[in-house]
Amino acid sequence: MITKNWGSVSTLRGRAAQRLHRLPPAWEPDLRQLGWRAQQRLHGRYRRLSAKRERPQALTAVARELCGYIWEIAQWVQAHPHASEVSPAS
């Protein structure tokens, strides 16, 4: 997780917004909203922490929060089993 964050955490919010809007329509609006909320929070958190601490510490904190969002998505998918039947790649 931290290695993944190392190269992508500093991307601009606009790039993430473009990616979220290009998701297939089969993706549930709730998941889109969750993704956008996570992007905004994690981006802001990284910017604030990297101003105060060294980059590895900031990335570790953001990676921990990212795990929380991944858990939240897994809980949503588990609660909505029929929504996950539609392949996002279609």
N, C-alpha and C positions, 0 to 999 in steps of 0.2 A: 504494500500500500504506500509506504513512504517513498519507495523508488518511483512508483507511478506518479505520485504527487510532485516529485521533484521537477519533472519536466513540464507539467501541465497546470500547476496551480497558479501560475502568474498570467495565464491567458486572460484576455479581456472579457468582461461580461457580455459584450456584444457578440463575440464569437460563440459563446455558449447559447445565447438566445437564438442565434441563427440555426444552430444544430437542433435545439429543442423544437423550433418551428418546422424543421424538415422531417421530423419523426412521422412515420406512417400514421394515417388516420385511425388505424386499428388500436393504437395506444390510447389507453383510457385518459380522459382529461385530468383525473385525480393524480395519475402518475406524472403527467406533464407538469402539473402544478407543484407536485412534490420535488421534482427535479429542478425546477426553476427556483423554488424556495431554498433548496440545498445549495445551488450554485451561488445565489446571492449571499447567503449566510457564510459559506465557506470562503468565498472570495474576500468578503469584508473582514472576516476573522484572520485570514492570512495576512492581509494588508496591515491590520492593526498589530498583530503579533510580530511580524517581520520588522516593523519599525522599532519595537522594543527589545526583541531578542535576536539571537542568531538564527539563521535560516533553518538549520536542522531541527531546532526546537520548535519553531513555528510550524514546520511541515509535519512533525510528529503530532502536534496538537490538532492540526487540521485533519490528519489521517484518522485520528481517534474519533473525531466528530463524523467523518465520512462513514466510518463503521456503523455509527448510529443511524445514519440515513439509509444505509444498505439494509440494516435490520428492519427499519420502518417499511421499506419497500417489500421485504420478504413477508412481513406481517400482513401488509395489504393484499399481496398476491394470495396468501393463505386464506384470508377472509373472503376473497372474491375468486373462487376456483374457476368459474365459467369465463371470467375475463381473461385468464391466462391461456385459455384454449386457442385464442386467435394469435397466430404467429406475428410478431412485430416486423418480421422481414417481408411479409406478404404485401 
